[in-house]
Amino acid sequence: MKAVITVPTHLESERRRCKRPCESLNKFFFFSLEGKEPPHIHVEQAERYAKLWLEPISIARAKGFRSSELTDILQIVQNNKQLLAERWHEFFGHKI
């Protein structure tokens, strides 16, 4: 099972790149069988994929995203770190 978390994105760089409404980098997720790993989040967009650790925030692995997109993704995760960590711990029944 995939648990999806939608977060607000307000990155000027994202708005500048999009000439028309574009798929936003605001849907992050984790899988239900991942509770034994340290808190992390996944993001996918078309054929692109990234896994990011939440503490400290860093890229575990990524495929297909440009470096500027990964910078944006890291900023989105940083801006929403508390929400993402809370959702992780709520889902897996961990205390924060």
C-alpha positions as CSV (number, residue, x, y, z in Angstrom):
1,M,0.0,0.0,0.0
2,K,1.2,3.5,-0.8
3,A,0.4,6.4,1.6
4,V,0.3,9.7,-0.3
5,I,0.9,13.0,1.4
6,T,0.1,16.2,-0.4
7,V,2.1,19.2,0.7
8,P,1.9,22.9,-0.3
9,T,4.5,24.1,-2.8
10,H,5.3,27.8,-3.2
11,L,8.6,27.7,-5.0
12,E,9.1,30.6,-7.4
13,S,11.5,28.5,-9.4
14,E,8.8,26.0,-10.1
15,R,6.3,28.6,-11.2
16,R,8.9,30.2,-13.5
17,R,9.6,27.0,-15.4
18,C,5.9,26.2,-16.0
19,K,4.5,28.1,-19.0
20,R,1.3,26.1,-18.7
21,P,-0.2,24.3,-15.7
22,C,2.3,21.6,-14.9
23,E,2.4,18.6,-12.7
24,S,3.5,19.9,-9.4
25,L,6.0,18.2,-7.2
26,N,3.6,18.1,-4.2
27,K,2.6,14.5,-3.9
28,F,5.0,12.5,-1.7
29,F,4.5,9.0,-0.5
30,F,5.9,6.1,1.5
31,F,5.0,2.4,1.3
32,S,3.3,0.5,4.2
33,L,6.1,-2.1,4.4
34,E,8.8,0.5,5.0
35,G,8.3,1.1,8.8
36,K,11.5,-0.6,9.8
37,E,13.6,1.9,7.7
38,P,14.5,5.4,9.0
39,P,11.8,8.0,8.1
40,H,12.0,8.9,4.4
41,I,9.7,9.9,1.6
42,H,9.4,9.1,-2.1
43,V,8.4,11.3,-5.0
44,E,7.6,10.3,-8.6
45,Q,6.9,12.3,-11.7
46,A,6.4,10.3,-14.9
47,E,9.5,8.2,-15.2
48,R,11.4,10.2,-12.6
49,Y,11.9,9.0,-9.1
50,A,13.6,10.1,-5.8
51,K,13.8,8.8,-2.3
52,L,14.8,11.2,0.4
53,W,15.7,10.7,4.1
54,L,13.9,13.0,6.5
55,E,16.6,13.1,9.2
56,P,18.9,14.6,8.1
57,I,17.2,15.7,4.9
58,S,19.2,14.2,2.0
59,I,18.8,12.3,-1.2
60,A,19.0,8.5,-0.8
61,R,18.7,7.9,-4.5
62,A,17.2,9.6,-7.6
63,K,16.7,8.8,-11.2
64,G,15.7,11.1,-14.0
65,F,15.3,14.4,-12.2
66,R,17.6,17.3,-13.2
67,S,19.8,18.8,-10.4
68,S,17.6,21.9,-10.3
69,E,14.5,19.7,-9.8
70,L,16.3,17.8,-7.0
71,T,17.1,21.2,-5.4
72,D,13.4,22.1,-5.6
73,I,12.4,18.7,-4.1
74,L,14.9,19.1,-1.2
75,Q,13.5,22.6,-0.5
76,I,9.9,21.3,-0.6
77,V,10.8,18.5,1.8
78,Q,12.7,21.0,4.1
79,N,9.6,23.4,4.1
80,N,7.3,20.5,5.0
81,K,9.6,18.4,7.2
82,Q,7.4,18.5,10.3
83,L,4.3,17.5,8.3
84,L,6.1,14.7,6.5
85,A,7.7,13.3,9.7
86,E,4.3,13.5,11.6
87,R,2.6,11.6,8.8
88,W,5.3,8.9,8.8
89,H,5.1,8.4,12.6
90,E,1.3,8.5,12.6
91,F,1.2,5.9,9.9
92,F,3.7,3.5,11.5
93,G,2.5,4.2,15.1
94,H,5.8,5.6,16.3
95,K,5.9,8.3,18.9
96,I,7.7,11.5,17.9
